[in-house]
Amino acid sequence: MKIILFLFLTLYAYSQERIVSLSPAINEIVFSLGSGDEVVGNTQYCTYPKASQSVPKVGGYFSPSLEKILALKPSIVIMQPNNTKLAQKLKKLVIKTKTIPIDRLPHIQKAITELGILLHKENQAKGIVKSINHALDDIKDITKDKKILIVIGHNTSLVKQIFVVGQNLYLDDIINASGNTNALQSNRKEQPILNQENIIATNPDIVILLAHSMHQRGLSEYDLKEPWRELPISAGKTNDIYIIDKEYSGIPSDRLVLFLQDFKKILEHASNK
């Protein structure tokens, strides 16, 4: 009888979850751990890997539908802190939730580890974190003490509304880890938005444009780089203006390794001038 009970408890402990993931990053991490078959719902922005596209959608990143989530009968809903109110509603309905901050570099590594433990995929999680740490080591001291500005969006004009990376994102941690500094130094917690005058004041040595949908918008590299070349900034004078047009550039998941590889190539190119 004790053996049967033990086997039952073991099987119960390792039974499949019914996961609803409410952000692209969390969704990608769950799939990378090998638990994609346990995802029964995600958001309309969860498009990678391809298998996640056929998973039932529960709404957008900021506006998931409680009714759609409940209809999927999840055993756990995993989200980022932007869904706090939804988490409170789910807890009242006695639905297990897990909120994972993932905005800074240590958070990403911790999130992968915690999800690995939650989904009984500890070894896979350790392997992913190890790969990220190796990629971080590879970007160190290629070039040092450069001011790097990372810009988010598809700007063909730099007069106003330029979204850049401040001290509130993992991308800032990556710049620092490489031995360089963020051209924008600000204590603001919200998303920094600059105008042309602000950009000139930062005077970056390297500008990296994150423009993952440039081709879908019919934009070329010339369209995005030329406005920066015309500015009186160091990067414009040396033509150290680069584009990363991959979707993963803005998603803090296991694919961070791919972004770090792109970042390394940019640093190598800038250092060889």
C-alpha positions, 0 to 999 in steps of 0.5 A: 500500500505504501509503495502504491501511495508513493508512486501516486504522489510521485506521478502527481508531483510530476503530472503535466501543468496547464500553463497560461503564459502572459508574456512573450519572454515567459512563453519563450522560456517555458518552451526552451525548458521543454515544457511547451506542450504544457502551455494551454494559453498565451498572448497574441504577441507570443509568436516564438517558437512557431508552435506557440502560435497555435496555442489559444490566445487570451488577449494582449500583453497588457489586456489579457481576458480573465474569461478566456484564461478561466475557460482554459482551466489552467493549473498555473498562470505565469505573468510579469508584474504588469498584470498585478490586478489580474493576479489578485483576481485569479488568487481570489478564484483560487487559481495558482499564479506566479509573478516573475520580474524580468526587466533586469539581467539578474531577473532573467537568470533568476526567472529561468532558474525558478521556472526550471524548478517549477516545471521540474526542468532544473538541468535544462534551466542550468544549461540555459543560464550557463550559456547566457553567462558564457555569452556575457563573458564573451562581450567583456573588454572588446572595447572599453569606456565607450558611451553606447546609446540603445534606441528602440523603434523605427525612427526616420526623424529624430526631432522628438519621441525617441525611445531609448534604454535607460537604467531600468532595463537589462540592456543597460546591464549588458552595456555595463557588463561589456566594460562600457557605459550607457550614453544616457544616465538617468534616475528615471524609472519610466521609459526614457523618451528623448528629443534631438537636443537630448540625443546630441547632449548624450553624445554617444560613441556607438548607437545601436538601433533595435528595429525588429520590424523594419523590413515589414515597414518597408524601411532600409538601413539607410532610412534608419541610419542616415538621420543619426549620421547627420547629428553632431555626435561621435557615433555619427562622425565615425559611422558607428551606427548599427541595427539589430533587426531581429525580434529577439532583441527586445525579448528577455528570454533564453534567446538573450544569447543571440542578442549578446552574440549580435552585441559582440559583433558590434563591439568588435566592429567598433574596436577594429576601426 
